[in-house]
Amino acid sequence: MPENKKYNNKLKVIKPYIIGVLKGFAVFSILFLFTALLMYKFNIDNKALYYLIYLFIALGGFISAISVYKRVRGRGFLTGVIASLPYSLLVFLLISLIMGFNMSGNILIVFLLTLSGGFLGGVTAANTKI
């Protein structure tokens, strides 16, 4: 049975993005669950850790962009932004499920944070030897 070369080439291009998005989402999910556990265990008000979740969202985009840039190379900012787009959709779906699809204006902040985290991650990876 002959191999489909077009399929293999597309898989080689898409695979780094999938791995990078999953790494960034794993970082975000672990930090998010750890924060939820801390809030539950110590009975902390949710306003105290409100901005920390935004930091975790941007950090996930940052990790995603660095991971993708290591495998793809190219322009740092563009690679970072492209890598953070599917990550932002995953975070949007997770937050939608948690909030019961009752969205507010804060979801725009989530998209901006993921894109800026990806932008900074791509630029950082391009300008350093990580």
N, C-alpha and C positions, 0 to 999 in steps of 0.2 A: 504494500500500500504506500503510495508516494506521500511525502510530507507536504503540507500546505504551507508554502513559504510566506505568503501574505499574513496568515494567521500567526506564525511564529514571530514575524517582524513586529506586528502590532502588539503581541504579548510582551516582547522585549521592551517596547516603549512604555506600555501601561504599567507593567509590573513594579517599577520603582515608585510610581505614584501611589499605587495601592498599598505597598509596604510602608511608605512614608506616612500616608494618611492613617493607617492602622496604628503605627507607632505614636503619632501625635494624639490620636483618640484614646489610646491606652494610657498615656501619661495623664491626659485630662480626666479620664474616668477614674483612675486610681486616686488622684488628688481630690477629685470631687467626692468620691465615696469615703475617703479618709476624713475629709472635712465634715461630711454628714455624720460619720461615726462620732467625731469629737463633739459636734453640736448635740447629738443624742445623749452621749455619755455624761457630759458636763452641764447639760441643760442651758446651753448658750443661746441667747437671743439671735435670730437670723440676721438682724441688722448689723451685728458685730462682724460677721464674716461675709457680708454682701459683696464687698469689693474684692475680696480674695478670690471668689469664683471667677470674676472677670479676669483676674491675673492668670488663673489656671487655663482659661479659654485661650488667652493670647499665648501662653507658654506651650500649649498643645500645637498651635499653628506654627510657632517657632521651631519646635522639635520636628514637626512634619516637613517643614521647608528645608531644614538642615539635612534630614535623612534623604530627601529626594535629590537635593543638590549633589550629595556625595556620589550618587549613581548616574545622574543625568548630565551634570555640568551645564554650561551655557551661561546665560545672563542670570545673575543672582536674584535680582528683584523680580524678574518675570517668572523664573522657576519657582520662587517662593510664593508668589501670588497664585500661580496656577496650582501649586500643591495645596494651598490652603482653601481653595474653592470647594473641593469635595469634603474636606474636613469641616468647613463651616456648615455644609448641608447636613452632615452627620450630627454636629452639635445642635443645629436647629431642630432636627428630628427628635433628639434626646430631650431637649428642653420642652418641645411641644408635647411629648408624651408625659413628661413630669407635670407640666402645668395644665394638662387636659385640653390642649389646643386653645387655651385662653391666653392669647398673646397681648402684649402691651408694646409700647414704643421702645422698650429695652431690647427687643430682638434686633433692631437696627444697630445698636451698640455691639451686639454679639458679632454681626457680620463685619463691622468695622474693626473690631478687635482681632478676629481671625485673619482678616486680610492684612492688617498692619503687623501682626505677629509673624505671618508668613513672609511678608516683605522684609522685615528685619532679620528673620532667619536666613532667607536667601542671600541677603547682602552680607550678613555675618559669615556665612559659609563660603561665599565667593572671595571674601577679603582676608580670611584666615585659613590656616591649615588644620581644620578640625578633623 
